[in-house]
Structures are given as C-alpha cells and as structure tokens.
Amino acid sequence: MGVKEDIASANLPIIWVLGGPGSGKGTQCEEIAMKYQYTHLSTGELLRACVMSGTPKGIQLFGIMEQGHHVPDDEVIKLLAEAMQEKVGSTKGFLIDGFPASIEQADIFESEIGSPTKILALEAHEEVLKGRLKDRGNFDDRAESIAKRIQLFVEKTRPVIDKYKKIVKQVNAERASKEVFEDVCKAL
C-alpha cells in the first residue's frame, strides 16, 4: 500500500495548523501533541533533520537551503509523507505545523497524502506578530525579513485558509498562550 492508503486506512485526524510568523503555531502544536497524543510535524524540523542525517538526500537538500533557495514542494511533501507513515501505528492524529503555506502545497498534500480533517487558523494582527518576532530574536527575525515573511503569509497562506473555510477553526492568538490553548481545545 502507498502512503496515502496507509494514512487513509488509519483514519487519523490530520490538522493543518496555520498562522502568521510569530502566531504561536509551534507552541500550540506542542501543547496539543502532549494533551491529545498527536504527532507534531514541522516541515522546517523535518528538513533540518534530513540535512543533519548526512544522507545523499540530506546533502542535496543542504545545497539547496545553503543557497537560500526553497526546497521544492514535492521534496517537502515526501519528507512529510514518510514521517506520517512512520507514525501511523503509534499516534492519535497529526498536526502539520505551518504547512501548507500555499494553494500549490495544499493541492500536492491532498493528492499525495490526503485531505485535512480540520484547519486551525491562529489569528493575530501584523503589529502583534512583528512585536513577538522582534522579542524572540531568532537569526531570521530581522525587521526586513519579518515584513517579508508576514507579506508571504498574507499573499500565499491566507488563500489556503479561505479555500478551506468550511473546516477552518479560527482562534484569536493575540492572548497569552494558555488562553489561546483553551480555545484551541474547544476548536478541536
């Protein structure tokens, strides 16, 4: 059986967790994973793990990332599919953190892996996101890259939320993470 069939036959929830940079996706995914025994999958972490593995695929992806290019969507989907297939027997569901980030990625995800059961949209005003990212101070959290990442979210990811609005649960992410998590639990 293929990945899509394995995942479909397991009949597990697949939840896309979307929101602007700094909206708390990672934090909320960790909380959900602990409470509900879901598997938290972040494409960024999967890519870094693949690169660190030193495999030929990892070396190839490192070359792409080192030049500042995006890893092709089909490569990212393959990593996600493999990670999901590995966990099918030992998880109660999947949280896909910050992916798909575009309609194109959503279409590939649906054709290769399956449809989301639900989408959690963590909503926060741009100014709130900017403030959080500045406070966080990661190497990629400089003012110009923050503005670019927020713009990418608005242009590319917002249409995903709109397209799937029938299964989207919007949560106000401008509050303390504990309060946000209470609403997240209600939405699930």
N, C-alpha and C positions, 0 to 999 in steps of 0.2 A: 504493500500500500504506500501511496505517496504521502507527503507531509500534510497536504490539505485534507486527505481522507482520514489520516490518523487523528488530526486535531478535531475534525468534524465528528468522528465516531466517539471521541471522548466527551463530547457535548459540554465543554467547559466555557464559562463566560470569558469573552475577550473584551477588555475595556481599554479604549484609547483614552489616555489622559493628556489633554491638550490645554495650552495656555501660553501666554507670552513669556519671554525670558524673565525669570525672577518671580513668577506667579506661584511658585511653591510646588511644582509638579513632583520633583524628586522627594521632597519631604512628605507630601501626601501619599505618594506611592509606597514609601517605606512604612508609613502608619497602616495603610490598607493591607499591605502584604503581611504585616505582623498580626493584625486582628482577624483577617479572613483566610490566612494561609494561601494567598495568591502569590504568583511568581512575578516579580518586578523586573521588567526588561527595558533597559535603556540602550538605544542604538549606539550612543556615544561610548558607553561602557563596553558593549559587545565589540565595537571596533577597536578600542584600546586593548582589550584582552586578546583579540586576534593578532594585533600588531606585536604585542609583548610575547606571544607564543613562539615567535621566530619561525613559524612555518612558511613555506613558499607563498601562500596566500597572505599571511601577515606581512611579509616583506614587501609584497606587491602593493598592499593597502598603505603601508607606511610611506612608500614612494609617492603615492597619490596625495596623502594627507600632508606630507612634509612640504610639498609644493603649494600647499594652500588650496588644493582643489577638493571638490566634494567627491566622496566615494560614490560611484554610480548606484542608483536606486536598486537595481537588481542584485548587486552585491550585498547591500544592506539587508534587503528582504531575505536573501539566502541565509545570512547570519541569524536573523530573527527566527526564520522557519526552523533552522537547526536547533536553536536554543529552546524553542517551544516544543519541538518534537521530543527533545531530551527529557523535558519535564512533564509530558502528558500524563504519565502514571503516578506522579507524586505531588501534584498541585491541585488546588480547587478552582483555579482560574488564572488568567493572565492580565497584567497591567502593562500596557505598552506606553512608555513614558516619552511624550513629545514626538510621537510618530503615529501616523503620517503627518508630515509638515506641509504637504501639498496635495492637490487633487490627483496628480500623477501617481504619487506614492500610495494614496488611498486606493486607486484603481489596481495597482500592482499587488498591494496587500490582499485585496479581495480576491483577485484571480489566483494568487499563489498560495495564500494561507486561509482566507475565509473572511466573513463579514464580522464587524464588531457587534457585540451584544448591546453595548451601551458606550456612550462617549461622555466623559466628564470634562466640562469646559471650566477651567479656573479663570474667572474674570477679574481683572484688575486694571485700573486706569493707567495709562502710559507713564504718568508722573510718579506713581507709586512704584511701578516696575523699575524705572530709572533710579529712584532713590535706593531701592533694595539692592540693585546690582552694584551701585557705587559703594554701598556699605559692605557688600560681600567681598569686593576687591579681588576677584579672580584675574588671572593674566589677560583674559579676553574681555574683561569688563571695563574697557576704556570708553570714554564718552562717545567717540565716533562709532566704535563697534557696537555699543549698546543701542544707539539710534538705528543703526543698520539692521540689527537683529530684531528690534521691535517692528521696524518697517517690513521686514521679511515675514514676520508673523502676521501682520495686518494684510499684506498682499497675498501671501501663499497659504497660510494655515486657516485664517478666518473663513475662506471659502469652503474648506473641509467641514467646519462646524456648521456653516449654512446649509451645505448639501445634505448633511445627515441630521437636520434639526429634529426629526421625529424621534430620534433616540438620544438626543443630547440632554444632559442634565447640567444646567449652569449653576455654578457655585461662586458666590462673592468671595474672592481670595484676598481682599484688602484688609482682612482682620488678622488677629493672632492665629497661628497655625492650629491651635487646639479648637478654636471656634470654627475654623474652616473645616476641620476634620469632622466635627459633629454634623455639619451639613452634608459633607461627603458621605458619611454613613447613612444618612437619611436618603440620599440620592441613589445609593446602591440598593 
